[in-house]
Amino acid sequence: MFVDSHCHLNFPELKSQLPEILARMADAKVTRALCICTTLEEFDEVHALAQTHDNLWATVGVHPDNEGVREPSFAQLVTDAQHPRVVGIGETGLDYYRLNGRSIEDMAWQRIRYRTHIEAGRAVNLPLVIHTRSASEDTLAILKEVGLSQNRYTRLDWNICFNKNSGLLCGILNPQLRLTSQDKKNKNMILIHLFSVS
């Protein structure tokens, strides 16, 4: 049995092939998949996939790279997280890869958005789906400051897309984590799954 912990089956190029994708998943013994939300505008569509298919679940969140979309509030994330089959908060995090002439200081809106997701995840006790690119240190610092202060998070089921310094994760987050990594086509990108061993 395999689980796809991060997919975007609502994206047009995949949604149009959904029956074939689900059949290929079954053939490959992928029995469950987590459909990741990247904007609040698409949440209903992502959630509908989870409601329609017994082997799909959903998250709610706004990807750090998405600008010009509805900004998530703590209240909205908490409300949407209460829907059946919503099992995580995100995709959230930080992405400084495409600054487009801006400075890291100009990306304060991403850090505010990320903190909002962490606070919502803590409030509903759901794991985070974290994306980080060219922002490792800030991503971890904010996670440690907001998400791990006073051991408020009881679950460490984060799915983190990392480009550098992946070796920092275990020591910074929790020394009792099991870490696995998988190289992607982009050799600077590593997908890291963190699972609590307790």
C-alpha positions in Angstrom: 0.0 0.0 0.0 1.3 3.4 -0.9 0.0 6.9 -0.1 0.5 10.0 -2.4 1.0 12.7 0.3 1.0 15.6 -2.1 -1.0 15.9 -5.3 -3.0 18.5 -7.2 -5.7 16.5 -8.9 -7.9 19.6 -9.3 -5.4 21.2 -11.7 -7.0 21.3 -15.2 -4.4 19.1 -16.8 -5.0 16.4 -14.2 -8.7 16.9 -13.6 -9.5 16.2 -17.2 -7.7 12.8 -16.8 -9.0 11.9 -13.3 -10.6 8.5 -14.1 -7.3 7.4 -15.8 -5.2 8.7 -12.9 -7.3 7.0 -10.3 -7.0 3.7 -12.3 -3.3 4.1 -12.6 -3.1 4.8 -8.8 -5.0 1.5 -8.2 -2.7 -0.4 -10.5 0.4 1.0 -8.7 -1.2 0.1 -5.3 -1.5 3.8 -4.4 -4.5 3.4 -2.2 -4.8 6.9 -0.8 -3.9 10.5 -1.9 -3.9 13.9 -0.3 -5.2 16.7 -2.5 -3.4 19.8 -1.6 -5.2 23.2 -1.7 -3.2 26.2 -3.0 -5.8 29.0 -3.0 -9.0 29.6 -1.1 -10.7 30.0 -4.4 -10.0 26.4 -5.3 -10.9 24.9 -1.9 -14.4 23.9 -2.8 -13.1 22.0 -5.8 -10.3 20.3 -3.8 -12.7 19.4 -1.1 -15.3 18.0 -3.6 -12.7 15.6 -4.8 -12.2 14.3 -1.3 -16.0 14.1 -0.7 -16.5 12.2 -4.0 -13.7 9.7 -3.8 -13.3 7.4 -0.8 -9.5 7.3 -1.2 -8.9 11.0 -1.5 -8.5 13.6 1.3 -8.0 17.4 1.3 -6.1 20.2 2.9 -7.0 23.9 3.1 -4.5 26.7 2.6 -2.8 29.2 0.3 0.6 28.5 -1.4 3.3 31.0 -0.5 3.9 31.8 -4.2 0.3 32.8 -4.9 -0.3 36.5 -5.1 -3.5 38.3 -6.2 -5.6 35.6 -4.5 -7.9 35.8 -1.4 -5.7 36.1 1.6 -6.4 33.4 4.3 -7.6 34.6 7.7 -7.2 32.5 10.8 -11.0 32.3 11.1 -11.4 31.1 7.5 -8.8 28.4 7.7 -10.2 27.1 11.0 -13.7 27.1 9.6 -12.7 25.3 6.4 -10.6 22.8 8.4 -13.8 21.6 10.1 -15.1 20.2 6.9 -15.2 16.4 6.6 -12.2 14.8 5.0 -10.0 17.9 5.5 -6.9 16.5 7.2 -4.3 19.2 7.0 -3.5 22.9 6.7 -1.6 24.2 3.7 0.1 24.3 1.3 1.9 27.0 3.2 5.4 28.1 3.9 7.9 30.6 2.3 9.3 30.9 -1.2 12.0 33.5 -1.9 13.0 31.9 -5.2 11.0 34.4 -7.4 11.7 37.7 -5.8 11.2 39.6 -9.2 13.3 42.5 -8.1 12.0 42.6 -4.5 14.0 42.1 -1.4 13.5 39.4 1.2 12.2 42.2 3.5 9.5 42.8 0.8 8.2 39.3 1.3 6.8 40.1 4.8 3.3 39.2 3.5 4.5 35.6 3.0 5.7 35.4 6.6 2.4 36.8 7.9 0.5 34.3 5.8 2.7 31.4 7.0 2.2 32.4 10.6 -1.6 32.5 10.1 -1.5 28.9 8.7 0.6 27.7 11.7 -1.7 29.3 14.2 -4.8 27.7 12.5 -3.1 24.3 12.4 -2.4 24.6 16.1 -6.0 25.6 16.8 -7.5 22.6 15.0 -4.7 20.2 15.8 -4.1 19.4 12.1 -0.7 18.8 10.5 0.9 21.4 8.1 1.9 20.9 4.5 4.9 23.2 4.2 6.6 24.3 1.0 9.9 26.2 1.3 12.3 27.3 -1.5 15.3 29.5 -1.0 13.9 30.3 2.4 15.0 27.5 4.6 16.2 29.5 7.6 13.1 31.7 7.9 10.8 28.8 7.3 12.3 26.8 10.2 12.7 29.8 12.5 9.1 30.8 12.2 7.9 27.2 12.5 10.0 26.9 15.7 8.8 30.2 17.1 5.1 29.9 16.3 4.4 26.2 15.8 6.7 24.6 18.4 6.7 27.1 21.2 5.6 25.5 24.5 5.1 22.2 22.7 1.7 23.4 21.4 1.8 21.1 18.4 1.1 17.5 19.3 1.5 16.2 15.8 4.5 16.4 13.6 3.2 15.0 10.3 4.7 17.8 8.1 5.3 17.3 4.5 8.1 19.7 3.6 9.5 20.6 0.2 13.1 21.6 0.9 15.9 22.9 -1.2 18.8 23.3 1.2 19.9 22.6 4.8 17.6 19.6 5.1 20.0 18.2 7.7 18.9 20.9 10.0 15.4 19.6 10.3 15.7 16.8 12.9 17.7 18.9 15.4 15.6 22.0 15.0 12.2 20.5 15.0 12.4 17.5 17.2 15.2 15.0 18.0 12.8 12.1 17.9 11.8 12.4 14.3 12.3 9.8 11.6 13.5 11.5 8.3 13.2 10.2 4.8 14.1 12.1 1.7 13.6 11.5 -2.0 15.5 13.4 -4.8 13.3 15.0 -7.4 14.1 15.8 -11.0 15.3 19.1 -9.8 18.4 18.0 -8.0 18.2 21.1 -5.7 14.8 20.1 -4.4 14.3 17.4 -1.8 10.9 16.2 -0.6 11.1 15.4 3.0 8.5 13.5 5.0 8.6 14.0 8.8 6.6 11.6 11.0 6.4 11.6 14.8 7.7 8.4 16.2 5.8 8.9 19.4 
